Each structure stands twice: as structure tokens, then as C-alpha cells.
Amino acid sequence: MKINGPNSTNFNPYQKQIQKQQDVRMQQKNDQLHISKEAKMMQEADKPDQARMNLIEKIKADIDSDQYKVDTNAVAKKMLDFWSTKE
């Protein structure tokens, strides 16, 4: 008659932990990202429209050709209006 001791060859104290880790990995889902309709609309709103881009290109061309002139009186008036309404 052969009696095996407490350290049986079929006994692995770490087997349950390894099995739990494998089960957790199987249950974990991949990361997902969902962008709401509102966020998509905000992204579209951040893009400059074509009319604005045309205006910017015209101003750049005028600056490069020394054709762009600033109306200093209009700028000063707008600055005064802005700072006087801040109070």
C-alpha cells in the first residue's frame, strides 16, 4: 500500500489564482470610444467655413502687397465702446 503525503503531484496552490486571472482577462472588454452627436456637431462648428477662409486669404494678400490699410479711428472707437461697456 502506498500513501501519498500532503504534497500530491496533482495539487498546485497557485492553480486557482492562475485560473482567476485567466477568467478576468476573458471577461475584460476592449476599450471603446463613442462620440455623441453633439460632440460631432461641435467639431464641425470649430472648422472655419469657406467664406471666412476666403476673407482671411484676401487680407493676407492685401498685407503682402501693402494694400491693407487700418482705419485707426474705427479701431479706437471700437476699443472705447468695448471698455466702456465692461463696467
Phi and psi restraints in degrees (range 20) as a CNS / XPLOR table:
assign (resid 1 and name C) (resid 2 and name N)
       (resid 2 and name CA) (resid 2 and name C) 1.0 -117.1 20.0 2
assign (resid 2 and name N) (resid 2 and name CA)
       (resid 2 and name C) (resid 3 and name N) 1.0 128.9 20.0 2
assign (resid 2 and name C) (resid 3 and name N)
       (resid 3 and name CA) (resid 3 and name C) 1.0 -114.9 20.0 2
assign (resid 3 and name N) (resid 3 and name CA)
       (resid 3 and name C) (resid 4 and name N) 1.0 123.3 20.0 2
assign (resid 3 and name C) (resid 4 and name N)
       (resid 4 and name CA) (resid 4 and name C) 1.0 -84.7 20.0 2
assign (resid 4 and name N) (resid 4 and name CA)
       (resid 4 and name C) (resid 5 and name N) 1.0 143.8 20.0 2
assign (resid 4 and name C) (resid 5 and name N)
       (resid 5 and name CA) (resid 5 and name C) 1.0 -77.2 20.0 2
assign (resid 5 and name N) (resid 5 and name CA)
       (resid 5 and name C) (resid 6 and name N) 1.0 -171.1 20.0 2
assign (resid 5 and name C) (resid 6 and name N)
       (resid 6 and name CA) (resid 6 and name C) 1.0 -68.4 20.0 2
assign (resid 6 and name N) (resid 6 and name CA)
       (resid 6 and name C) (resid 7 and name N) 1.0 -19.9 20.0 2
assign (resid 6 and name C) (resid 7 and name N)
       (resid 7 and name CA) (resid 7 and name C) 1.0 -95.6 20.0 2
assign (resid 7 and name N) (resid 7 and name CA)
       (resid 7 and name C) (resid 8 and name N) 1.0 70.9 20.0 2
assign (resid 7 and name C) (resid 8 and name N)
       (resid 8 and name CA) (resid 8 and name C) 1.0 -68.4 20.0 2
assign (resid 8 and name N) (resid 8 and name CA)
       (resid 8 and name C) (resid 9 and name N) 1.0 150.8 20.0 2
assign (resid 8 and name C) (resid 9 and name N)
       (resid 9 and name CA) (resid 9 and name C) 1.0 -70.4 20.0 2
assign (resid 9 and name N) (resid 9 and name CA)
       (resid 9 and name C) (resid 10 and name N) 1.0 -19.8 20.0 2
assign (resid 9 and name C) (resid 10 and name N)
       (resid 10 and name CA) (resid 10 and name C) 1.0 -88.8 20.0 2
assign (resid 10 and name N) (resid 10 and name CA)
       (resid 10 and name C) (resid 11 and name N) 1.0 -4.0 20.0 2
assign (resid 10 and name C) (resid 11 and name N)
       (resid 11 and name CA) (resid 11 and name C) 1.0 -98.2 20.0 2
assign (resid 11 and name N) (resid 11 and name CA)
       (resid 11 and name C) (resid 12 and name N) 1.0 120.9 20.0 2
assign (resid 11 and name C) (resid 12 and name N)
       (resid 12 and name CA) (resid 12 and name C) 1.0 -128.7 20.0 2
assign (resid 12 and name N) (resid 12 and name CA)
       (resid 12 and name C) (resid 13 and name N) 1.0 109.7 20.0 2
assign (resid 12 and name C) (resid 13 and name N)
       (resid 13 and name CA) (resid 13 and name C) 1.0 -65.3 20.0 2
assign (resid 13 and name N) (resid 13 and name CA)
       (resid 13 and name C) (resid 14 and name N) 1.0 -19.0 20.0 2
assign (resid 13 and name C) (resid 14 and name N)
       (resid 14 and name CA) (resid 14 and name C) 1.0 -94.8 20.0 2
assign (resid 14 and name N) (resid 14 and name CA)
       (resid 14 and name C) (resid 15 and name N) 1.0 -4.3 20.0 2
assign (resid 14 and name C) (resid 15 and name N)
       (resid 15 and name CA) (resid 15 and name C) 1.0 -62.0 20.0 2
assign (resid 15 and name N) (resid 15 and name CA)
       (resid 15 and name C) (resid 16 and name N) 1.0 -41.1 20.0 2
assign (resid 15 and name C) (resid 16 and name N)
       (resid 16 and name CA) (resid 16 and name C) 1.0 -63.9 20.0 2
assign (resid 16 and name N) (resid 16 and name CA)
       (resid 16 and name C) (resid 17 and name N) 1.0 -41.4 20.0 2
assign (resid 16 and name C) (resid 17 and name N)
       (resid 17 and name CA) (resid 17 and name C) 1.0 -64.7 20.0 2
assign (resid 17 and name N) (resid 17 and name CA)
       (resid 17 and name C) (resid 18 and name N) 1.0 -42.4 20.0 2
assign (resid 17 and name C) (resid 18 and name N)
       (resid 18 and name CA) (resid 18 and name C) 1.0 -63.5 20.0 2
assign (resid 18 and name N) (resid 18 and name CA)
       (resid 18 and name C) (resid 19 and name N) 1.0 -42.4 20.0 2
assign (resid 18 and name C) (resid 19 and name N)
       (resid 19 and name CA) (resid 19 and name C) 1.0 -63.8 20.0 2
assign (resid 19 and name N) (resid 19 and name CA)
       (resid 19 and name C) (resid 20 and name N) 1.0 -41.1 20.0 2
assign (resid 19 and name C) (resid 20 and name N)
       (resid 20 and name CA) (resid 20 and name C) 1.0 -62.5 20.0 2
assign (resid 20 and name N) (resid 20 and name CA)
       (resid 20 and name C) (resid 21 and name N) 1.0 -43.0 20.0 2
assign (resid 20 and name C) (resid 21 and name N)
       (resid 21 and name CA) (resid 21 and name C) 1.0 -63.2 20.0 2
assign (resid 21 and name N) (resid 21 and name CA)
       (resid 21 and name C) (resid 22 and name N) 1.0 -40.2 20.0 2
assign (resid 21 and name C) (resid 22 and name N)
       (resid 22 and name CA) (resid 22 and name C) 1.0 -66.7 20.0 2
assign (resid 22 and name N) (resid 22 and name CA)
       (resid 22 and name C) (resid 23 and name N) 1.0 -39.2 20.0 2
assign (resid 22 and name C) (resid 23 and name N)
       (resid 23 and name CA) (resid 23 and name C) 1.0 -64.5 20.0 2
assign (resid 23 and name N) (resid 23 and name CA)
       (resid 23 and name C) (resid 24 and name N) 1.0 -41.4 20.0 2
assign (resid 23 and name C) (resid 24 and name N)
       (resid 24 and name CA) (resid 24 and name C) 1.0 -63.8 20.0 2
assign (resid 24 and name N) (resid 24 and name CA)
       (resid 24 and name C) (resid 25 and name N) 1.0 -42.6 20.0 2
assign (resid 24 and name C) (resid 25 and name N)
       (resid 25 and name CA) (resid 25 and name C) 1.0 -62.2 20.0 2
assign (resid 25 and name N) (resid 25 and name CA)
       (resid 25 and name C) (resid 26 and name N) 1.0 -37.6 20.0 2
assign (resid 25 and name C) (resid 26 and name N)
       (resid 26 and name CA) (resid 26 and name C) 1.0 -68.3 20.0 2
assign (resid 26 and name N) (resid 26 and name CA)
       (resid 26 and name C) (resid 27 and name N) 1.0 -33.8 20.0 2
assign (resid 26 and name C) (resid 27 and name N)
       (resid 27 and name CA) (resid 27 and name C) 1.0 -80.8 20.0 2
assign (resid 27 and name N) (resid 27 and name CA)
       (resid 27 and name C) (resid 28 and name N) 1.0 -23.3 20.0 2
assign (resid 27 and name C) (resid 28 and name N)
       (resid 28 and name CA) (resid 28 and name C) 1.0 -67.2 20.0 2
assign (resid 28 and name N) (resid 28 and name CA)
       (resid 28 and name C) (resid 29 and name N) 1.0 138.4 20.0 2
assign (resid 28 and name C) (resid 29 and name N)
       (resid 29 and name CA) (resid 29 and name C) 1.0 -97.0 20.0 2
assign (resid 29 and name N) (resid 29 and name CA)
       (resid 29 and name C) (resid 30 and name N) 1.0 160.2 20.0 2
assign (resid 29 and name C) (resid 30 and name N)
       (resid 30 and name CA) (resid 30 and name C) 1.0 -72.9 20.0 2
assign (resid 30 and name N) (resid 30 and name CA)
       (resid 30 and name C) (resid 31 and name N) 1.0 154.1 20.0 2
assign (resid 30 and name C) (resid 31 and name N)
       (resid 31 and name CA) (resid 31 and name C) 1.0 -67.1 20.0 2
assign (resid 31 and name N) (resid 31 and name CA)
       (resid 31 and name C) (resid 32 and name N) 1.0 140.5 20.0 2
assign (resid 31 and name C) (resid 32 and name N)
       (resid 32 and name CA) (resid 32 and name C) 1.0 -133.1 20.0 2
assign (resid 32 and name N) (resid 32 and name CA)
       (resid 32 and name C) (resid 33 and name N) 1.0 148.7 20.0 2
assign (resid 32 and name C) (resid 33 and name N)
       (resid 33 and name CA) (resid 33 and name C) 1.0 -128.8 20.0 2
assign (resid 33 and name N) (resid 33 and name CA)
       (resid 33 and name C) (resid 34 and name N) 1.0 125.4 20.0 2
assign (resid 33 and name C) (resid 34 and name N)
       (resid 34 and name CA) (resid 34 and name C) 1.0 -119.5 20.0 2
assign (resid 34 and name N) (resid 34 and name CA)
       (resid 34 and name C) (resid 35 and name N) 1.0 126.4 20.0 2
assign (resid 34 and name C) (resid 35 and name N)
       (resid 35 and name CA) (resid 35 and name C) 1.0 -101.3 20.0 2
assign (resid 35 and name N) (resid 35 and name CA)
       (resid 35 and name C) (resid 36 and name N) 1.0 126.1 20.0 2
assign (resid 35 and name C) (resid 36 and name N)
       (resid 36 and name CA) (resid 36 and name C) 1.0 -71.9 20.0 2
assign (resid 36 and name N) (resid 36 and name CA)
       (resid 36 and name C) (resid 37 and name N) 1.0 164.6 20.0 2
assign (resid 36 and name C) (resid 37 and name N)
       (resid 37 and name CA) (resid 37 and name C) 1.0 -62.4 20.0 2
assign (resid 37 and name N) (resid 37 and name CA)
       (resid 37 and name C) (resid 38 and name N) 1.0 -38.2 20.0 2
assign (resid 37 and name C) (resid 38 and name N)
       (resid 38 and name CA) (resid 38 and name C) 1.0 -64.0 20.0 2
assign (resid 38 and name N) (resid 38 and name CA)
       (resid 38 and name C) (resid 39 and name N) 1.0 -40.7 20.0 2
assign (resid 38 and name C) (resid 39 and name N)
       (resid 39 and name CA) (resid 39 and name C) 1.0 -66.2 20.0 2
assign (resid 39 and name N) (resid 39 and name CA)
       (resid 39 and name C) (resid 40 and name N) 1.0 -38.5 20.0 2
assign (resid 39 and name C) (resid 40 and name N)
       (resid 40 and name CA) (resid 40 and name C) 1.0 -64.7 20.0 2
assign (resid 40 and name N) (resid 40 and name CA)
       (resid 40 and name C) (resid 41 and name N) 1.0 -39.3 20.0 2
assign (resid 40 and name C) (resid 41 and name N)
       (resid 41 and name CA) (resid 41 and name C) 1.0 -65.7 20.0 2
assign (resid 41 and name N) (resid 41 and name CA)
       (resid 41 and name C) (resid 42 and name N) 1.0 -38.1 20.0 2
assign (resid 41 and name C) (resid 42 and name N)
       (resid 42 and name CA) (resid 42 and name C) 1.0 -65.8 20.0 2
assign (resid 42 and name N) (resid 42 and name CA)
       (resid 42 and name C) (resid 43 and name N) 1.0 -37.7 20.0 2
assign (resid 42 and name C) (resid 43 and name N)
       (resid 43 and name CA) (resid 43 and name C) 1.0 -64.7 20.0 2
assign (resid 43 and name N) (resid 43 and name CA)
       (resid 43 and name C) (resid 44 and name N) 1.0 -39.8 20.0 2
assign (resid 43 and name C) (resid 44 and name N)
       (resid 44 and name CA) (resid 44 and name C) 1.0 -67.2 20.0 2
assign (resid 44 and name N) (resid 44 and name CA)
       (resid 44 and name C) (resid 45 and name N) 1.0 -36.2 20.0 2
assign (resid 44 and name C) (resid 45 and name N)
       (resid 45 and name CA) (resid 45 and name C) 1.0 -68.7 20.0 2
assign (resid 45 and name N) (resid 45 and name CA)
       (resid 45 and name C) (resid 46 and name N) 1.0 -28.3 20.0 2
assign (resid 45 and name C) (resid 46 and name N)
       (resid 46 and name CA) (resid 46 and name C) 1.0 -72.2 20.0 2
assign (resid 46 and name N) (resid 46 and name CA)
       (resid 46 and name C) (resid 47 and name N) 1.0 -21.1 20.0 2
assign (resid 46 and name C) (resid 47 and name N)
       (resid 47 and name CA) (resid 47 and name C) 1.0 -75.2 20.0 2
assign (resid 47 and name N) (resid 47 and name CA)
       (resid 47 and name C) (resid 48 and name N) 1.0 133.9 20.0 2
assign (resid 47 and name C) (resid 48 and name N)
       (resid 48 and name CA) (resid 48 and name C) 1.0 -69.9 20.0 2
assign (resid 48 and name N) (resid 48 and name CA)
       (resid 48 and name C) (resid 49 and name N) 1.0 141.5 20.0 2
assign (resid 48 and name C) (resid 49 and name N)
       (resid 49 and name CA) (resid 49 and name C) 1.0 -80.5 20.0 2
assign (resid 49 and name N) (resid 49 and name CA)
       (resid 49 and name C) (resid 50 and name N) 1.0 168.2 20.0 2
assign (resid 49 and name C) (resid 50 and name N)
       (resid 50 and name CA) (resid 50 and name C) 1.0 -66.2 20.0 2
assign (resid 50 and name N) (resid 50 and name CA)
       (resid 50 and name C) (resid 51 and name N) 1.0 -37.5 20.0 2
assign (resid 50 and name C) (resid 51 and name N)
       (resid 51 and name CA) (resid 51 and name C) 1.0 -62.6 20.0 2
assign (resid 51 and name N) (resid 51 and name CA)
       (resid 51 and name C) (resid 52 and name N) 1.0 -41.9 20.0 2
assign (resid 51 and name C) (resid 52 and name N)
       (resid 52 and name CA) (resid 52 and name C) 1.0 -65.4 20.0 2
assign (resid 52 and name N) (resid 52 and name CA)
       (resid 52 and name C) (resid 53 and name N) 1.0 -41.6 20.0 2
assign (resid 52 and name C) (resid 53 and name N)
       (resid 53 and name CA) (resid 53 and name C) 1.0 -63.1 20.0 2
assign (resid 53 and name N) (resid 53 and name CA)
       (resid 53 and name C) (resid 54 and name N) 1.0 -39.3 20.0 2
assign (resid 53 and name C) (resid 54 and name N)
       (resid 54 and name CA) (resid 54 and name C) 1.0 -63.5 20.0 2
assign (resid 54 and name N) (resid 54 and name CA)
       (resid 54 and name C) (resid 55 and name N) 1.0 -41.8 20.0 2
assign (resid 54 and name C) (resid 55 and name N)
       (resid 55 and name CA) (resid 55 and name C) 1.0 -63.0 20.0 2
assign (resid 55 and name N) (resid 55 and name CA)
       (resid 55 and name C) (resid 56 and name N) 1.0 -42.5 20.0 2
assign (resid 55 and name C) (resid 56 and name N)
       (resid 56 and name CA) (resid 56 and name C) 1.0 -63.4 20.0 2
assign (resid 56 and name N) (resid 56 and name CA)
       (resid 56 and name C) (resid 57 and name N) 1.0 -43.0 20.0 2
assign (resid 56 and name C) (resid 57 and name N)
       (resid 57 and name CA) (resid 57 and name C) 1.0 -64.1 20.0 2
assign (resid 57 and name N) (resid 57 and name CA)
       (resid 57 and name C) (resid 58 and name N) 1.0 -38.4 20.0 2
assign (resid 57 and name C) (resid 58 and name N)
       (resid 58 and name CA) (resid 58 and name C) 1.0 -64.9 20.0 2
assign (resid 58 and name N) (resid 58 and name CA)
       (resid 58 and name C) (resid 59 and name N) 1.0 -43.9 20.0 2
assign (resid 58 and name C) (resid 59 and name N)
       (resid 59 and name CA) (resid 59 and name C) 1.0 -64.3 20.0 2
assign (resid 59 and name N) (resid 59 and name CA)
       (resid 59 and name C) (resid 60 and name N) 1.0 -41.3 20.0 2
assign (resid 59 and name C) (resid 60 and name N)
       (resid 60 and name CA) (resid 60 and name C) 1.0 -61.2 20.0 2
assign (resid 60 and name N) (resid 60 and name CA)
       (resid 60 and name C) (resid 61 and name N) 1.0 -42.7 20.0 2
assign (resid 60 and name C) (resid 61 and name N)
       (resid 61 and name CA) (resid 61 and name C) 1.0 -65.1 20.0 2
assign (resid 61 and name N) (resid 61 and name CA)
       (resid 61 and name C) (resid 62 and name N) 1.0 -41.1 20.0 2
assign (resid 61 and name C) (resid 62 and name N)
       (resid 62 and name CA) (resid 62 and name C) 1.0 -63.7 20.0 2
assign (resid 62 and name N) (resid 62 and name CA)
       (resid 62 and name C) (resid 63 and name N) 1.0 -39.4 20.0 2
assign (resid 62 and name C) (resid 63 and name N)
       (resid 63 and name CA) (resid 63 and name C) 1.0 -65.6 20.0 2
assign (resid 63 and name N) (resid 63 and name CA)
       (resid 63 and name C) (resid 64 and name N) 1.0 -43.9 20.0 2
assign (resid 63 and name C) (resid 64 and name N)
       (resid 64 and name CA) (resid 64 and name C) 1.0 -63.8 20.0 2
assign (resid 64 and name N) (resid 64 and name CA)
       (resid 64 and name C) (resid 65 and name N) 1.0 -33.0 20.0 2
assign (resid 64 and name C) (resid 65 and name N)
       (resid 65 and name CA) (resid 65 and name C) 1.0 -97.1 20.0 2
assign (resid 65 and name N) (resid 65 and name CA)
       (resid 65 and name C) (resid 66 and name N) 1.0 12.7 20.0 2
assign (resid 65 and name C) (resid 66 and name N)
       (resid 66 and name CA) (resid 66 and name C) 1.0 56.9 20.0 2
assign (resid 66 and name N) (resid 66 and name CA)
       (resid 66 and name C) (resid 67 and name N) 1.0 31.8 20.0 2
assign (resid 66 and name C) (resid 67 and name N)
       (resid 67 and name CA) (resid 67 and name C) 1.0 -97.9 20.0 2
assign (resid 67 and name N) (resid 67 and name CA)
       (resid 67 and name C) (resid 68 and name N) 1.0 -15.3 20.0 2
assign (resid 67 and name C) (resid 68 and name N)
       (resid 68 and name CA) (resid 68 and name C) 1.0 -80.0 20.0 2
assign (resid 68 and name N) (resid 68 and name CA)
       (resid 68 and name C) (resid 69 and name N) 1.0 123.5 20.0 2
assign (resid 68 and name C) (resid 69 and name N)
       (resid 69 and name CA) (resid 69 and name C) 1.0 -122.8 20.0 2
assign (resid 69 and name N) (resid 69 and name CA)
       (resid 69 and name C) (resid 70 and name N) 1.0 136.7 20.0 2
assign (resid 69 and name C) (resid 70 and name N)
       (resid 70 and name CA) (resid 70 and name C) 1.0 -100.2 20.0 2
assign (resid 70 and name N) (resid 70 and name CA)
       (resid 70 and name C) (resid 71 and name N) 1.0 130.1 20.0 2
assign (resid 70 and name C) (resid 71 and name N)
       (resid 71 and name CA) (resid 71 and name C) 1.0 -83.5 20.0 2
assign (resid 71 and name N) (resid 71 and name CA)
       (resid 71 and name C) (resid 72 and name N) 1.0 99.5 20.0 2
assign (resid 71 and name C) (resid 72 and name N)
       (resid 72 and name CA) (resid 72 and name C) 1.0 -64.8 20.0 2
assign (resid 72 and name N) (resid 72 and name CA)
       (resid 72 and name C) (resid 73 and name N) 1.0 -34.2 20.0 2
assign (resid 72 and name C) (resid 73 and name N)
       (resid 73 and name CA) (resid 73 and name C) 1.0 -65.0 20.0 2
assign (resid 73 and name N) (resid 73 and name CA)
       (resid 73 and name C) (resid 74 and name N) 1.0 -40.9 20.0 2
assign (resid 73 and name C) (resid 74 and name N)
       (resid 74 and name CA) (resid 74 and name C) 1.0 -67.1 20.0 2
assign (resid 74 and name N) (resid 74 and name CA)
       (resid 74 and name C) (resid 75 and name N) 1.0 -39.6 20.0 2
assign (resid 74 and name C) (resid 75 and name N)
       (resid 75 and name CA) (resid 75 and name C) 1.0 -64.4 20.0 2
assign (resid 75 and name N) (resid 75 and name CA)
       (resid 75 and name C) (resid 76 and name N) 1.0 -44.8 20.0 2
assign (resid 75 and name C) (resid 76 and name N)
       (resid 76 and name CA) (resid 76 and name C) 1.0 -63.3 20.0 2
assign (resid 76 and name N) (resid 76 and name CA)
       (resid 76 and name C) (resid 77 and name N) 1.0 -41.3 20.0 2
assign (resid 76 and name C) (resid 77 and name N)
       (resid 77 and name CA) (resid 77 and name C) 1.0 -63.5 20.0 2
assign (resid 77 and name N) (resid 77 and name CA)
       (resid 77 and name C) (resid 78 and name N) 1.0 -43.4 20.0 2
assign (resid 77 and name C) (resid 78 and name N)
       (resid 78 and name CA) (resid 78 and name C) 1.0 -65.9 20.0 2
assign (resid 78 and name N) (resid 78 and name CA)
       (resid 78 and name C) (resid 79 and name N) 1.0 -35.5 20.0 2
assign (resid 78 and name C) (resid 79 and name N)
       (resid 79 and name CA) (resid 79 and name C) 1.0 -65.6 20.0 2
assign (resid 79 and name N) (resid 79 and name CA)
       (resid 79 and name C) (resid 80 and name N) 1.0 -43.7 20.0 2
assign (resid 79 and name C) (resid 80 and name N)
       (resid 80 and name CA) (resid 80 and name C) 1.0 -63.0 20.0 2
assign (resid 80 and name N) (resid 80 and name CA)
       (resid 80 and name C) (resid 81 and name N) 1.0 -43.2 20.0 2
assign (resid 80 and name C) (resid 81 and name N)
       (resid 81 and name CA) (resid 81 and name C) 1.0 -62.1 20.0 2
assign (resid 81 and name N) (resid 81 and name CA)
       (resid 81 and name C) (resid 82 and name N) 1.0 -42.0 20.0 2
assign (resid 81 and name C) (resid 82 and name N)
       (resid 82 and name CA) (resid 82 and name C) 1.0 -63.8 20.0 2
assign (resid 82 and name N) (resid 82 and name CA)
       (resid 82 and name C) (resid 83 and name N) 1.0 -49.0 20.0 2
assign (resid 82 and name C) (resid 83 and name N)
       (resid 83 and name CA) (resid 83 and name C) 1.0 -75.7 20.0 2
assign (resid 83 and name N) (resid 83 and name CA)
       (resid 83 and name C) (resid 84 and name N) 1.0 -25.4 20.0 2
assign (resid 83 and name C) (resid 84 and name N)
       (resid 84 and name CA) (resid 84 and name C) 1.0 -77.8 20.0 2
assign (resid 84 and name N) (resid 84 and name CA)
       (resid 84 and name C) (resid 85 and name N) 1.0 -25.8 20.0 2
assign (resid 84 and name C) (resid 85 and name N)
       (resid 85 and name CA) (resid 85 and name C) 1.0 -88.9 20.0 2
assign (resid 85 and name N) (resid 85 and name CA)
       (resid 85 and name C) (resid 86 and name N) 1.0 -6.1 20.0 2
assign (resid 85 and name C) (resid 86 and name N)
       (resid 86 and name CA) (resid 86 and name C) 1.0 -72.5 20.0 2
assign (resid 86 and name N) (resid 86 and name CA)
       (resid 86 and name C) (resid 87 and name N) 1.0 -22.0 20.0 2
